[in-house]
Amino acid sequence: MPQRLRVTLRLDADGKPAIGHGKIKLLEQLAETGSISAAGRAMGMSYRRTWLLVDSLNSLFSQPLVATRPGGGGGAVLTETGQTVLHLYKDIEQQAARASAASLTKLTRLLAQPEGPCP
């Protein structure tokens, strides 16, 4: 049976949303594809929206998370800081999931049963 509830995180910086599972997915796609446009396409986003998210991530941290190579088709890579942020976020997410496992199980039992095909 698939997991019905899972922990996702949104980390706030100075009281404002900073990084969550969507931006982390974007970093993963960038690492996989080496391209801002390809990462955006994989997530169903426009290039502009993707670039704005990358820019916001780069501005949030003391060092950029994504480095671009100039020129048409130049590509993009996660910097060392970007890789560190990605790994730390995943680690925090796993710790939170382990810490909340018992409560998630109890909460899952309280959910309505999913509707399926009638027998």
PyMOL commands that place a pseudoatom at each C-alpha (Angstrom):
pseudoatom trace, name=CA, resn=MET, resi=1, chain=A, elem=C, hetatm=0, pos=[0.000, 0.000, 0.000]
pseudoatom trace, name=CA, resn=PRO, resi=2, chain=A, elem=C, hetatm=0, pos=[1.490, 3.392, -0.954]
pseudoatom trace, name=CA, resn=GLN, resi=3, chain=A, elem=C, hetatm=0, pos=[2.393, 5.849, 1.730]
pseudoatom trace, name=CA, resn=ARG, resi=4, chain=A, elem=C, hetatm=0, pos=[-0.518, 8.265, 2.156]
pseudoatom trace, name=CA, resn=LEU, resi=5, chain=A, elem=C, hetatm=0, pos=[1.199, 10.873, 4.291]
pseudoatom trace, name=CA, resn=ARG, resi=6, chain=A, elem=C, hetatm=0, pos=[4.769, 12.024, 4.177]
pseudoatom trace, name=CA, resn=VAL, resi=7, chain=A, elem=C, hetatm=0, pos=[6.751, 14.826, 5.703]
pseudoatom trace, name=CA, resn=THR, resi=8, chain=A, elem=C, hetatm=0, pos=[7.829, 17.665, 3.468]
pseudoatom trace, name=CA, resn=LEU, resi=9, chain=A, elem=C, hetatm=0, pos=[9.673, 20.699, 4.675]
pseudoatom trace, name=CA, resn=ARG, resi=10, chain=A, elem=C, hetatm=0, pos=[9.598, 24.374, 3.984]
pseudoatom trace, name=CA, resn=LEU, resi=11, chain=A, elem=C, hetatm=0, pos=[12.431, 26.264, 5.536]
pseudoatom trace, name=CA, resn=ASP, resi=12, chain=A, elem=C, hetatm=0, pos=[11.892, 29.939, 6.240]
pseudoatom trace, name=CA, resn=ALA, resi=13, chain=A, elem=C, hetatm=0, pos=[14.658, 32.519, 6.429]
pseudoatom trace, name=CA, resn=ASP, resi=14, chain=A, elem=C, hetatm=0, pos=[13.959, 35.669, 8.401]
pseudoatom trace, name=CA, resn=GLY, resi=15, chain=A, elem=C, hetatm=0, pos=[10.255, 34.823, 8.514]
pseudoatom trace, name=CA, resn=LYS, resi=16, chain=A, elem=C, hetatm=0, pos=[9.908, 34.365, 4.745]
pseudoatom trace, name=CA, resn=PRO, resi=17, chain=A, elem=C, hetatm=0, pos=[9.601, 31.116, 2.766]
pseudoatom trace, name=CA, resn=ALA, resi=18, chain=A, elem=C, hetatm=0, pos=[13.075, 30.262, 1.521]
pseudoatom trace, name=CA, resn=ILE, resi=19, chain=A, elem=C, hetatm=0, pos=[13.411, 26.689, 0.367]
pseudoatom trace, name=CA, resn=GLY, resi=20, chain=A, elem=C, hetatm=0, pos=[11.067, 23.736, 0.162]
pseudoatom trace, name=CA, resn=HIS, resi=21, chain=A, elem=C, hetatm=0, pos=[10.524, 20.522, -1.723]
pseudoatom trace, name=CA, resn=GLY, resi=22, chain=A, elem=C, hetatm=0, pos=[9.785, 22.352, -5.010]
pseudoatom trace, name=CA, resn=LYS, resi=23, chain=A, elem=C, hetatm=0, pos=[13.075, 24.234, -5.061]
pseudoatom trace, name=CA, resn=ILE, resi=24, chain=A, elem=C, hetatm=0, pos=[14.893, 21.105, -3.944]
pseudoatom trace, name=CA, resn=LYS, resi=25, chain=A, elem=C, hetatm=0, pos=[13.308, 19.203, -6.840]
pseudoatom trace, name=CA, resn=LEU, resi=26, chain=A, elem=C, hetatm=0, pos=[14.525, 21.985, -9.135]
pseudoatom trace, name=CA, resn=LEU, resi=27, chain=A, elem=C, hetatm=0, pos=[18.078, 21.620, -7.807]
pseudoatom trace, name=CA, resn=GLU, resi=28, chain=A, elem=C, hetatm=0, pos=[17.859, 17.853, -8.356]
pseudoatom trace, name=CA, resn=GLN, resi=29, chain=A, elem=C, hetatm=0, pos=[16.654, 18.377, -11.929]
pseudoatom trace, name=CA, resn=LEU, resi=30, chain=A, elem=C, hetatm=0, pos=[19.446, 20.888, -12.579]
pseudoatom trace, name=CA, resn=ALA, resi=31, chain=A, elem=C, hetatm=0, pos=[22.010, 18.412, -11.270]
pseudoatom trace, name=CA, resn=GLU, resi=32, chain=A, elem=C, hetatm=0, pos=[20.530, 15.684, -13.470]
pseudoatom trace, name=CA, resn=THR, resi=33, chain=A, elem=C, hetatm=0, pos=[20.070, 17.660, -16.687]
pseudoatom trace, name=CA, resn=GLY, resi=34, chain=A, elem=C, hetatm=0, pos=[22.809, 20.286, -16.480]
pseudoatom trace, name=CA, resn=SER, resi=35, chain=A, elem=C, hetatm=0, pos=[20.361, 22.800, -17.930]
pseudoatom trace, name=CA, resn=ILE, resi=36, chain=A, elem=C, hetatm=0, pos=[18.029, 25.420, -16.502]
pseudoatom trace, name=CA, resn=SER, resi=37, chain=A, elem=C, hetatm=0, pos=[15.624, 25.091, -19.420]
pseudoatom trace, name=CA, resn=ALA, resi=38, chain=A, elem=C, hetatm=0, pos=[15.602, 21.272, -19.303]
pseudoatom trace, name=CA, resn=ALA, resi=39, chain=A, elem=C, hetatm=0, pos=[15.055, 21.304, -15.527]
pseudoatom trace, name=CA, resn=GLY, resi=40, chain=A, elem=C, hetatm=0, pos=[12.148, 23.703, -15.959]
pseudoatom trace, name=CA, resn=ARG, resi=41, chain=A, elem=C, hetatm=0, pos=[10.604, 21.611, -18.736]
pseudoatom trace, name=CA, resn=ALA, resi=42, chain=A, elem=C, hetatm=0, pos=[10.879, 18.490, -16.587]
pseudoatom trace, name=CA, resn=MET, resi=43, chain=A, elem=C, hetatm=0, pos=[8.908, 20.312, -13.902]
pseudoatom trace, name=CA, resn=GLY, resi=44, chain=A, elem=C, hetatm=0, pos=[6.386, 21.875, -16.277]
pseudoatom trace, name=CA, resn=MET, resi=45, chain=A, elem=C, hetatm=0, pos=[7.653, 25.424, -15.745]
pseudoatom trace, name=CA, resn=SER, resi=46, chain=A, elem=C, hetatm=0, pos=[8.556, 28.187, -18.137]
pseudoatom trace, name=CA, resn=TYR, resi=47, chain=A, elem=C, hetatm=0, pos=[12.191, 29.147, -18.553]
pseudoatom trace, name=CA, resn=ARG, resi=48, chain=A, elem=C, hetatm=0, pos=[11.462, 32.516, -16.962]
pseudoatom trace, name=CA, resn=ARG, resi=49, chain=A, elem=C, hetatm=0, pos=[9.859, 30.956, -13.869]
pseudoatom trace, name=CA, resn=THR, resi=50, chain=A, elem=C, hetatm=0, pos=[12.730, 28.491, -13.585]
pseudoatom trace, name=CA, resn=TRP, resi=51, chain=A, elem=C, hetatm=0, pos=[15.332, 31.240, -13.921]
pseudoatom trace, name=CA, resn=LEU, resi=52, chain=A, elem=C, hetatm=0, pos=[13.574, 33.380, -11.284]
pseudoatom trace, name=CA, resn=LEU, resi=53, chain=A, elem=C, hetatm=0, pos=[13.645, 30.454, -8.839]
pseudoatom trace, name=CA, resn=VAL, resi=54, chain=A, elem=C, hetatm=0, pos=[17.328, 29.807, -9.537]
pseudoatom trace, name=CA, resn=ASP, resi=55, chain=A, elem=C, hetatm=0, pos=[18.061, 33.505, -9.062]
pseudoatom trace, name=CA, resn=SER, resi=56, chain=A, elem=C, hetatm=0, pos=[16.157, 33.554, -5.754]
pseudoatom trace, name=CA, resn=LEU, resi=57, chain=A, elem=C, hetatm=0, pos=[18.129, 30.530, -4.525]
pseudoatom trace, name=CA, resn=ASN, resi=58, chain=A, elem=C, hetatm=0, pos=[21.426, 32.078, -5.588]
pseudoatom trace, name=CA, resn=SER, resi=59, chain=A, elem=C, hetatm=0, pos=[20.530, 35.305, -3.775]
pseudoatom trace, name=CA, resn=LEU, resi=60, chain=A, elem=C, hetatm=0, pos=[19.436, 33.534, -0.601]
pseudoatom trace, name=CA, resn=PHE, resi=61, chain=A, elem=C, hetatm=0, pos=[22.779, 31.948, 0.233]
pseudoatom trace, name=CA, resn=SER, resi=62, chain=A, elem=C, hetatm=0, pos=[26.220, 33.483, 0.753]
pseudoatom trace, name=CA, resn=GLN, resi=63, chain=A, elem=C, hetatm=0, pos=[27.480, 31.581, -2.280]
pseudoatom trace, name=CA, resn=PRO, resi=64, chain=A, elem=C, hetatm=0, pos=[25.477, 30.745, -5.437]
pseudoatom trace, name=CA, resn=LEU, resi=65, chain=A, elem=C, hetatm=0, pos=[23.894, 27.305, -5.595]
pseudoatom trace, name=CA, resn=VAL, resi=66, chain=A, elem=C, hetatm=0, pos=[23.795, 27.197, -9.400]
pseudoatom trace, name=CA, resn=ALA, resi=67, chain=A, elem=C, hetatm=0, pos=[26.500, 28.332, -11.801]
pseudoatom trace, name=CA, resn=THR, resi=68, chain=A, elem=C, hetatm=0, pos=[25.734, 28.929, -15.448]
pseudoatom trace, name=CA, resn=ARG, resi=69, chain=A, elem=C, hetatm=0, pos=[28.050, 28.701, -18.414]
pseudoatom trace, name=CA, resn=PRO, resi=70, chain=A, elem=C, hetatm=0, pos=[27.622, 31.572, -20.848]
pseudoatom trace, name=CA, resn=GLY, resi=71, chain=A, elem=C, hetatm=0, pos=[26.534, 31.083, -24.420]
pseudoatom trace, name=CA, resn=GLY, resi=72, chain=A, elem=C, hetatm=0, pos=[23.668, 29.316, -26.145]
pseudoatom trace, name=CA, resn=GLY, resi=73, chain=A, elem=C, hetatm=0, pos=[23.321, 25.886, -24.654]
pseudoatom trace, name=CA, resn=GLY, resi=74, chain=A, elem=C, hetatm=0, pos=[26.031, 26.654, -22.118]
pseudoatom trace, name=CA, resn=GLY, resi=75, chain=A, elem=C, hetatm=0, pos=[24.315, 24.732, -19.352]
pseudoatom trace, name=CA, resn=ALA, resi=76, chain=A, elem=C, hetatm=0, pos=[24.231, 24.990, -15.603]
pseudoatom trace, name=CA, resn=VAL, resi=77, chain=A, elem=C, hetatm=0, pos=[25.721, 23.065, -12.706]
pseudoatom trace, name=CA, resn=LEU, resi=78, chain=A, elem=C, hetatm=0, pos=[25.213, 22.893, -8.989]
pseudoatom trace, name=CA, resn=THR, resi=79, chain=A, elem=C, hetatm=0, pos=[28.072, 24.516, -7.170]
pseudoatom trace, name=CA, resn=GLU, resi=80, chain=A, elem=C, hetatm=0, pos=[29.678, 22.889, -4.157]
pseudoatom trace, name=CA, resn=THR, resi=81, chain=A, elem=C, hetatm=0, pos=[27.389, 25.048, -2.000]
pseudoatom trace, name=CA, resn=GLY, resi=82, chain=A, elem=C, hetatm=0, pos=[24.395, 23.915, -4.061]
pseudoatom trace, name=CA, resn=GLN, resi=83, chain=A, elem=C, hetatm=0, pos=[25.302, 20.277, -3.547]
pseudoatom trace, name=CA, resn=THR, resi=84, chain=A, elem=C, hetatm=0, pos=[25.766, 20.892, 0.176]
pseudoatom trace, name=CA, resn=VAL, resi=85, chain=A, elem=C, hetatm=0, pos=[22.377, 22.632, 0.499]
pseudoatom trace, name=CA, resn=LEU, resi=86, chain=A, elem=C, hetatm=0, pos=[20.699, 19.775, -1.390]
pseudoatom trace, name=CA, resn=HIS, resi=87, chain=A, elem=C, hetatm=0, pos=[22.276, 17.117, 0.832]
pseudoatom trace, name=CA, resn=LEU, resi=88, chain=A, elem=C, hetatm=0, pos=[21.567, 19.011, 4.062]
pseudoatom trace, name=CA, resn=TYR, resi=89, chain=A, elem=C, hetatm=0, pos=[17.920, 19.565, 3.138]
pseudoatom trace, name=CA, resn=LYS, resi=90, chain=A, elem=C, hetatm=0, pos=[17.485, 15.861, 2.332]
pseudoatom trace, name=CA, resn=ASP, resi=91, chain=A, elem=C, hetatm=0, pos=[19.151, 14.951, 5.631]
pseudoatom trace, name=CA, resn=ILE, resi=92, chain=A, elem=C, hetatm=0, pos=[16.840, 17.271, 7.603]
pseudoatom trace, name=CA, resn=GLU, resi=93, chain=A, elem=C, hetatm=0, pos=[13.835, 15.837, 5.744]
pseudoatom trace, name=CA, resn=GLN, resi=94, chain=A, elem=C, hetatm=0, pos=[14.851, 12.267, 6.599]
pseudoatom trace, name=CA, resn=GLN, resi=95, chain=A, elem=C, hetatm=0, pos=[15.424, 13.167, 10.251]
pseudoatom trace, name=CA, resn=ALA, resi=96, chain=A, elem=C, hetatm=0, pos=[11.978, 14.802, 10.429]
pseudoatom trace, name=CA, resn=ALA, resi=97, chain=A, elem=C, hetatm=0, pos=[10.337, 11.764, 8.810]
pseudoatom trace, name=CA, resn=ARG, resi=98, chain=A, elem=C, hetatm=0, pos=[11.981, 9.389, 11.286]
pseudoatom trace, name=CA, resn=ALA, resi=99, chain=A, elem=C, hetatm=0, pos=[11.071, 11.591, 14.251]
pseudoatom trace, name=CA, resn=SER, resi=100, chain=A, elem=C, hetatm=0, pos=[7.439, 11.856, 13.171]
pseudoatom trace, name=CA, resn=ALA, resi=101, chain=A, elem=C, hetatm=0, pos=[6.875, 8.258, 11.986]
pseudoatom trace, name=CA, resn=ALA, resi=102, chain=A, elem=C, hetatm=0, pos=[4.718, 7.162, 14.931]
pseudoatom trace, name=CA, resn=SER, resi=103, chain=A, elem=C, hetatm=0, pos=[2.518, 10.265, 14.773]
pseudoatom trace, name=CA, resn=LEU, resi=104, chain=A, elem=C, hetatm=0, pos=[2.195, 9.949, 10.986]
pseudoatom trace, name=CA, resn=THR, resi=105, chain=A, elem=C, hetatm=0, pos=[1.017, 6.368, 11.396]
pseudoatom trace, name=CA, resn=LYS, resi=106, chain=A, elem=C, hetatm=0, pos=[-1.643, 7.455, 13.888]
pseudoatom trace, name=CA, resn=LEU, resi=107, chain=A, elem=C, hetatm=0, pos=[-2.693, 10.365, 11.692]
pseudoatom trace, name=CA, resn=THR, resi=108, chain=A, elem=C, hetatm=0, pos=[-2.891, 8.110, 8.639]
pseudoatom trace, name=CA, resn=ARG, resi=109, chain=A, elem=C, hetatm=0, pos=[-5.354, 5.852, 10.485]
pseudoatom trace, name=CA, resn=LEU, resi=110, chain=A, elem=C, hetatm=0, pos=[-7.649, 8.870, 10.891]
pseudoatom trace, name=CA, resn=LEU, resi=111, chain=A, elem=C, hetatm=0, pos=[-7.777, 9.608, 7.154]
pseudoatom trace, name=CA, resn=ALA, resi=112, chain=A, elem=C, hetatm=0, pos=[-10.834, 8.731, 5.129]
pseudoatom trace, name=CA, resn=GLN, resi=113, chain=A, elem=C, hetatm=0, pos=[-10.351, 5.670, 2.970]
pseudoatom trace, name=CA, resn=PRO, resi=114, chain=A, elem=C, hetatm=0, pos=[-9.379, 6.501, -0.602]
pseudoatom trace, name=CA, resn=GLU, resi=115, chain=A, elem=C, hetatm=0, pos=[-12.103, 5.946, -3.153]
pseudoatom trace, name=CA, resn=GLY, resi=116, chain=A, elem=C, hetatm=0, pos=[-11.323, 3.178, -5.568]
pseudoatom trace, name=CA, resn=PRO, resi=117, chain=A, elem=C, hetatm=0, pos=[-13.108, 1.247, -8.253]
pseudoatom trace, name=CA, resn=CYS, resi=118, chain=A, elem=C, hetatm=0, pos=[-16.349, -0.323, -7.155]
pseudoatom trace, name=CA, resn=PRO, resi=119, chain=A, elem=C, hetatm=0, pos=[-16.247, -4.162, -6.939]
for i in range(1, 119): cmd.bond("trace and resi %d" % i, "trace and resi %d" % (i + 1))
show_as sticks, trace
zoom trace
